[in-house]
Amino acid sequence: RENPYHNNIHAADVTQRLVTILCTSEAYPRYLRDVDMLAAVIAAAIHDYGHPGNNNAFMVTTGHEIALQHNDQHVLENHSLRMCLGILAKT
C-alpha cells in the first residue's frame, strides 16, 4: 500500500540528515567506529520499511496481524527489521 510519508524519500532524507549530523558534530570518527557508522546508516535507511501508515498503538489496539507477530512490542520497528532481514536472506 502506498504511504505518503513513510516512503523512500523519507528514508533518504532521514539517512542523509543522520550522516550530516554525525559528521558535522565530529561524532564520526571521534566516537564511532566505521562499523558503528555503517550500522547507523543502515538503521536510518530501513527504519520505516514496509510501514503501513499507522502507529504502534493503533496496531496493538486493533489486534493487527503485524502486532501479533511481534507480541505487541515495538511493532513497526520490528516489522521493518524483519522485512529487511528477509530481503537480505534471499540475496
Solvent accessible surface area in square Angstrom, and as a share of the most:
residue,aa,sasa,rsa
1,R,222,0.81
2,E,161,0.72
3,N,16,0.08
4,P,124,0.78
5,Y,132,0.50
6,H,49,0.22
7,N,55,0.28
8,N,121,0.62
9,I,131,0.66
10,H,23,0.10
11,A,21,0.16
12,A,62,0.48
13,D,56,0.29
14,V,44,0.25
15,T,24,0.14
16,Q,108,0.48
17,R,145,0.53
18,L,48,0.24
19,V,51,0.29
20,T,58,0.34
21,I,110,0.56
22,L,27,0.14
23,C,59,0.35
24,T,104,0.61
25,S,69,0.45
26,E,103,0.46
27,A,20,0.16
28,Y,57,0.22
29,P,106,0.66
30,R,165,0.60
31,Y,155,0.59
32,L,47,0.23
33,R,163,0.60
34,D,103,0.53
35,V,88,0.50
36,D,41,0.21
37,M,21,0.09
38,L,105,0.52
39,A,59,0.46
40,A,27,0.21
41,V,41,0.23
42,I,88,0.45
43,A,54,0.42
44,A,10,0.08
45,A,45,0.35
46,I,41,0.21
47,H,63,0.28
48,D,24,0.12
49,Y,95,0.36
50,G,35,0.34
51,H,24,0.11
52,P,24,0.15
53,G,37,0.36
54,N,41,0.21
55,N,93,0.48
56,N,48,0.25
57,A,67,0.52
58,F,98,0.41
59,M,0,0.00
60,V,55,0.32
61,T,116,0.68
62,T,74,0.43
63,G,36,0.35
64,H,67,0.30
65,E,115,0.52
66,I,23,0.12
67,A,0,0.00
68,L,116,0.58
69,Q,91,0.40
70,H,25,0.11
71,N,119,0.61
72,D,63,0.32
73,Q,106,0.47
74,H,126,0.56
75,V,1,0.00
76,L,13,0.07
77,E,95,0.43
78,N,51,0.26
79,H,15,0.07
80,S,3,0.02
81,L,85,0.42
82,R,113,0.41
83,M,62,0.28
84,C,15,0.09
85,L,96,0.48
86,G,31,0.30
87,I,83,0.42
88,L,115,0.57
89,A,87,0.68
90,K,176,0.75
91,T,137,0.79
